[in-house]
Amino acid sequence: MLRILLALAVSVSALAQDAKPLAALRLPLTIADVKTPEVKLDFEGDVSPETKAWAEEAAVQVREWWPQVVRMLSTQEFKSPEQFVLHFKKELKVPAYRTPEGLFISIAWITKRPDDFGMVIHEMTHAIQDYRRTPRDAGWLVEGIADYIRYYHYEPESPRPRFDVTKASYRDAYGTTAAFLAWAMHKYDRRLVRELDSALRRNDYTDALFEKITGKTVDVLWAEFIATKKN
């Protein structure tokens, strides 16, 4: 009987020690009832039936993924707009970009890349981030979070952007930063992106937040991440 009691005591102690790491893996939702804006389409001139069909599918993706992305980020104070407009332009210098007036998409781009709905989700995420006063040196993180949503939630089965491990930096933004964030979340704390997003919304983000959340500086985390890529 004494041995059984001792074994139970050890088990309870082990569970208590593991409680904090296990709690860190839980990712609570932030908003129970998310309002999705009305999605409208705007075309520059006459467009082909294929472009209109693509636009309709893009609208479907926005309606489906808007509430999901809102729940993934720290959006307690976020208010969804009444409407979100997808503007289709014949020629743009970039595939797409977002402004307060909505999302502007290059018709030329989607004609060449009709599979690229992930671009829409990336820009839609920027609309949900909607940071009012982002620190000037945190642009890499803003883009990294948007690509994290794209590549690790919206299209996790798609090939991810490659990068040169000998030259890359966590400040490279986009796919490189997204891969780093996904790795750090899996290894250290599932709340990382949510906490980073929250700090960006408050305009008080600093690199020190990585150490506060994970116990390691962002440079140490990056070195660990790169070491996994070299093996």
C-alpha positions as CSV (number, residue, x, y, z in Angstrom):
1,M,0.0,0.0,0.0
2,L,2.8,2.4,0.9
3,R,4.4,1.8,-2.5
4,I,1.1,2.5,-4.3
5,L,0.7,5.8,-2.3
6,L,4.2,6.9,-3.1
7,A,3.7,6.1,-6.8
8,L,0.5,8.2,-6.8
9,A,2.3,11.1,-5.1
10,V,5.0,11.0,-7.8
11,S,2.4,10.9,-10.5
12,V,0.5,13.9,-9.1
13,S,3.8,15.8,-8.7
14,A,4.7,15.1,-12.3
15,L,1.3,16.3,-13.5
16,A,1.7,19.5,-11.6
17,Q,5.1,20.1,-13.1
18,D,3.7,19.5,-16.6
19,A,0.6,21.7,-16.0
20,K,2.3,24.9,-17.2
21,P,3.7,23.6,-20.5
22,L,0.4,21.9,-21.2
23,A,-1.5,25.1,-20.5
24,A,0.8,26.9,-22.8
25,L,-0.3,24.7,-25.7
26,R,-3.9,25.6,-25.3
27,L,-5.1,28.3,-27.7
28,P,-8.3,29.9,-26.5
29,L,-10.6,31.7,-28.9
30,T,-11.0,35.5,-28.4
31,I,-14.4,36.3,-29.9
32,A,-17.5,34.1,-29.6
33,D,-19.6,36.0,-32.2
34,V,-17.6,37.4,-35.2
35,K,-19.3,39.7,-37.6
36,T,-18.2,39.1,-41.2
37,P,-18.4,42.1,-43.4
38,E,-20.5,42.2,-46.6
39,V,-18.1,41.3,-49.4
40,K,-18.5,43.3,-52.6
41,L,-16.8,43.0,-56.0
42,D,-15.7,45.9,-58.1
43,F,-14.3,45.5,-61.6
44,E,-12.2,47.9,-63.7
45,G,-14.0,47.9,-67.1
46,D,-15.2,44.8,-68.8
47,V,-13.7,41.5,-67.6
48,S,-13.8,37.9,-68.7
49,P,-16.2,35.3,-67.3
50,E,-13.2,33.6,-65.9
51,T,-12.2,36.7,-63.9
52,K,-15.7,37.1,-62.6
53,A,-15.8,33.4,-61.5
54,W,-12.4,33.8,-59.8
55,A,-13.7,36.9,-58.0
56,E,-16.8,35.1,-56.8
57,E,-14.7,32.3,-55.4
58,A,-12.4,34.9,-53.7
59,A,-15.4,36.4,-52.1
60,V,-16.5,33.0,-50.8
61,Q,-13.0,32.5,-49.3
62,V,-13.1,35.8,-47.6
63,R,-16.6,35.1,-46.1
64,E,-15.4,31.7,-44.8
65,W,-12.0,32.7,-43.5
66,W,-12.7,36.2,-42.1
67,P,-14.2,34.9,-38.8
68,Q,-11.6,32.2,-38.5
69,V,-8.7,34.6,-38.8
70,V,-10.3,37.0,-36.3
71,R,-10.4,34.2,-33.8
72,M,-6.7,33.3,-34.4
73,L,-5.5,36.8,-33.6
74,S,-5.8,39.0,-30.6
75,T,-8.9,40.9,-31.7
76,Q,-10.9,41.7,-28.6
77,E,-11.0,45.4,-29.5
78,F,-11.3,44.8,-33.3
79,K,-14.5,45.9,-35.1
80,S,-15.1,44.3,-38.5
81,P,-16.1,46.8,-41.1
82,E,-19.6,46.8,-42.5
83,Q,-18.2,45.8,-45.9
84,F,-15.0,44.7,-47.6
85,V,-14.5,45.4,-51.2
86,L,-12.4,43.4,-53.6
87,H,-11.3,45.8,-56.4
88,F,-10.1,44.0,-59.6
89,K,-7.7,46.1,-61.6
90,K,-6.3,45.2,-65.0
91,E,-2.7,46.0,-64.2
92,L,-0.9,46.5,-60.9
93,K,2.8,46.5,-60.0
94,V,2.1,43.8,-57.4
95,P,-0.3,40.9,-57.2
96,A,-2.5,42.6,-54.6
97,Y,-2.5,45.2,-51.8
98,R,-4.8,46.4,-49.1
99,T,-5.9,49.9,-48.2
100,P,-8.8,51.2,-46.0
101,E,-10.9,51.1,-49.2
102,G,-10.5,47.4,-49.6
103,L,-8.3,44.8,-51.4
104,F,-6.9,45.7,-54.8
105,I,-6.1,42.6,-57.0
106,S,-4.3,42.4,-60.3
107,I,-6.4,40.8,-63.0
108,A,-3.1,40.1,-64.9
109,W,-1.8,38.2,-61.9
110,I,-4.8,36.0,-61.3
111,T,-4.9,35.2,-65.0
112,K,-1.4,33.8,-64.7
113,R,-1.9,32.3,-61.3
114,P,-5.6,31.3,-61.0
115,D,-4.7,29.1,-58.0
116,D,-3.4,32.0,-55.9
117,F,-6.3,32.5,-53.4
118,G,-3.7,32.4,-50.6
119,M,-2.7,35.9,-51.7
120,V,-6.3,37.0,-50.9
121,I,-6.1,35.5,-47.4
122,H,-2.7,37.2,-46.8
123,E,-4.1,40.6,-47.7
124,M,-7.4,40.0,-45.8
125,T,-5.3,39.2,-42.7
126,H,-3.8,42.7,-43.0
127,A,-7.3,44.1,-43.0
128,I,-8.0,42.2,-39.8
129,Q,-4.7,43.2,-38.3
130,D,-5.6,46.9,-39.0
131,Y,-2.8,48.2,-36.8
132,R,-3.2,51.9,-36.3
133,R,0.4,52.8,-35.3
134,T,2.7,49.9,-36.1
135,P,6.3,50.5,-34.9
136,R,8.5,51.4,-37.9
137,D,10.9,48.5,-37.5
138,A,8.1,45.8,-37.0
139,G,7.0,45.6,-40.7
140,W,8.8,42.2,-41.0
141,L,6.5,40.8,-38.2
142,V,3.3,42.2,-39.7
143,E,4.0,40.5,-43.0
144,G,5.3,37.3,-41.2
145,I,2.0,37.0,-39.3
146,A,0.0,37.4,-42.5
147,D,2.0,34.7,-44.2
148,Y,1.8,32.5,-41.1
149,I,-2.0,32.6,-41.4
150,R,-1.7,31.8,-45.1
151,Y,0.8,29.0,-45.1
152,Y,0.1,27.3,-41.8
153,H,-3.7,27.6,-41.7
154,Y,-5.3,28.4,-45.0
155,E,-3.1,26.3,-47.3
156,P,-0.9,24.1,-45.1
157,E,-0.5,21.5,-47.8
158,S,0.9,23.9,-50.4
159,P,4.7,24.2,-50.9
160,R,6.1,26.9,-48.7
161,P,8.6,29.5,-49.8
162,R,12.2,28.4,-49.6
163,F,15.0,30.5,-48.2
164,D,18.8,30.4,-48.0
165,V,19.6,29.4,-44.4
166,T,23.1,30.8,-44.7
167,K,21.8,34.3,-45.5
168,A,18.2,34.4,-44.1
169,S,17.1,36.5,-41.1
170,Y,13.9,36.4,-39.1
171,R,13.5,40.0,-40.3
172,D,13.1,38.9,-43.9
173,A,9.3,38.9,-43.4
174,Y,6.8,36.9,-45.4
175,G,7.4,33.2,-45.7
176,T,10.7,33.2,-43.8
177,T,9.3,34.9,-40.8
178,A,6.1,32.8,-41.0
179,A,8.2,29.5,-40.9
180,F,10.1,30.9,-37.9
181,L,6.9,31.8,-36.0
182,A,5.3,28.4,-36.8
183,W,8.4,26.6,-35.4
184,A,8.6,28.7,-32.3
185,M,4.9,28.2,-31.6
186,H,5.2,24.5,-31.9
187,K,8.3,24.2,-29.8
188,Y,7.7,26.8,-27.1
189,D,4.2,28.5,-26.9
190,R,1.1,28.2,-29.0
191,R,0.1,31.7,-27.9
192,L,3.1,33.4,-29.5
193,V,1.4,34.8,-32.6
194,R,-1.6,36.0,-30.6
195,E,0.6,37.8,-28.1
196,L,2.7,39.4,-30.8
197,D,-0.4,40.5,-32.6
198,S,-1.8,42.0,-29.4
199,A,1.4,44.0,-28.8
200,L,1.3,45.3,-32.3
201,R,-2.2,46.5,-31.8
202,R,-1.2,48.3,-28.6
203,N,1.8,49.8,-30.4
204,D,4.1,48.5,-27.7
205,Y,5.9,45.7,-29.5
206,T,9.6,45.2,-28.9
207,D,11.8,42.2,-29.7
208,A,12.0,41.6,-25.9
209,L,8.5,40.1,-26.1
210,F,9.9,36.9,-27.6
211,E,11.9,36.3,-24.5
212,K,9.0,37.2,-22.2
213,I,6.8,34.6,-24.0
214,T,9.3,31.8,-24.7
215,G,12.1,32.4,-22.2
216,K,14.6,32.9,-25.0
217,T,15.6,36.0,-27.0
218,V,14.5,36.2,-30.6
219,D,18.1,35.8,-31.8
220,V,18.6,32.6,-29.7
221,L,15.3,31.3,-31.1
222,W,16.4,32.1,-34.6
223,A,19.7,30.3,-34.1
224,E,17.9,27.2,-32.9
225,F,15.4,27.4,-35.8
226,I,18.2,27.6,-38.4
227,A,20.1,24.7,-36.8
228,T,17.0,22.5,-37.5
229,K,17.2,23.5,-41.2
230,K,20.9,22.6,-41.5
231,N,20.4,19.1,-40.2
